[in-house]
Amino acid sequence: QVQVVESGGGSVQAGGSLRLSCAASGSAFSIYVTSWYRQAPGKQRERVAAVFRDGSTNIADSVKGRFTISRDNAKNTVFLEMNSLKPEDTAVYYCKIASSGGNGYWGQGTQVTVSS
């Protein structure tokens, strides 16, 4: 059993910053990619950032230059650093861990609210 827990969400004013954390625990498995998704009310879930096993990263165009993804392998934790936040970044942010075997594990989500 794998548990994925996100933390760090909250409410900020436009232009502010937040740092989200995604921690994995449970059965040992090989992580292929850890991704951050977000879903705003009435919109589809979209991937905003990902970090792969080899350390390479992918950032969505909508947040490029403002969001950074990083990881601490020793702590099995992935971070999403969000700067220059905009009201349109308001959403529930989810972490998904995909194993090398093709299984995907989602966290419960953390709310990010950006006010203008």
C-alpha positions in Angstrom: 0.0 0.0 0.0 1.3 3.4 -1.0 0.3 6.7 0.7 0.7 10.0 -1.0 0.2 13.1 1.2 0.3 16.7 0.0 0.7 19.7 2.2 1.5 23.4 2.0 -1.7 24.8 0.4 -3.3 27.9 1.7 -4.5 31.4 0.8 -2.3 34.1 -0.5 -2.6 37.4 -2.3 -1.7 37.7 -6.0 2.1 37.9 -6.4 2.7 35.8 -3.3 4.4 32.4 -3.0 3.6 29.0 -1.7 5.5 25.7 -1.5 3.7 22.5 -1.8 5.1 19.2 -0.6 4.3 15.7 -1.7 5.5 12.8 0.5 5.2 9.2 -0.4 5.3 6.3 2.1 4.3 2.7 2.3 5.4 -0.3 0.2 8.7 0.0 -1.5 8.4 0.6 -5.2 10.3 2.3 -8.0 9.0 5.7 -8.8 9.0 6.6 -12.5 7.5 10.1 -12.3 6.0 12.4 -9.7 3.6 15.0 -11.0 1.6 17.9 -9.7 -1.8 18.4 -11.2 -4.4 21.0 -10.4 -8.2 21.2 -10.9 -10.1 24.5 -10.7 -13.9 24.5 -10.3 -15.6 23.6 -13.5 -12.3 22.8 -15.3 -10.5 19.6 -16.2 -7.5 18.5 -14.2 -4.3 19.6 -15.8 -0.7 18.6 -15.1 1.4 21.6 -14.1 4.8 20.0 -13.4 6.6 16.6 -13.3 9.9 15.3 -12.2 11.1 12.0 -13.7 13.3 9.3 -12.3 16.3 10.6 -14.2 15.9 14.0 -12.7 14.5 15.7 -15.7 11.5 18.0 -15.3 8.6 19.2 -17.3 6.7 22.4 -16.5 3.4 23.5 -18.2 3.5 26.6 -20.3 0.9 28.2 -18.1 3.2 28.2 -15.1 6.6 28.2 -16.7 8.9 30.8 -15.1 6.8 30.9 -12.0 6.6 27.3 -10.8 9.5 25.0 -10.0 9.5 21.3 -9.2 12.2 19.7 -7.2 12.7 16.6 -5.0 14.5 15.3 -1.9 15.2 11.7 -2.6 16.4 11.0 1.0 12.9 12.1 2.2 10.9 10.7 -0.7 9.4 14.2 -1.0 8.7 16.3 -4.1 8.2 20.0 -3.8 6.3 22.5 -6.0 7.6 26.0 -5.5 5.0 28.5 -6.7 5.9 32.2 -7.1 4.2 35.2 -8.6 0.9 33.5 -8.0 -2.2 34.7 -9.9 -5.9 34.3 -9.1 -6.1 31.9 -12.0 -3.8 29.6 -10.1 -6.6 29.0 -7.6 -7.3 25.2 -7.6 -7.0 22.0 -5.7 -3.5 20.7 -6.3 -2.9 17.0 -6.5 0.2 14.9 -6.4 0.4 11.8 -8.4 3.2 9.2 -8.2 3.5 6.8 -11.0 5.6 3.6 -10.5 7.8 1.9 -13.1 5.2 -0.8 -13.2 2.6 1.6 -14.4 0.6 2.0 -11.2 -0.6 5.5 -10.3 -1.1 6.8 -6.7 -3.0 10.1 -6.0 -2.9 12.2 -2.9 -6.0 13.8 -1.4 -5.3 17.2 -2.8 -4.5 20.5 -1.2 -6.4 23.8 -1.8 -4.5 26.8 -3.1 -6.5 30.1 -3.2 -5.0 33.3 -4.7 -6.9 36.5 -4.2 -6.6 39.6 -6.3 
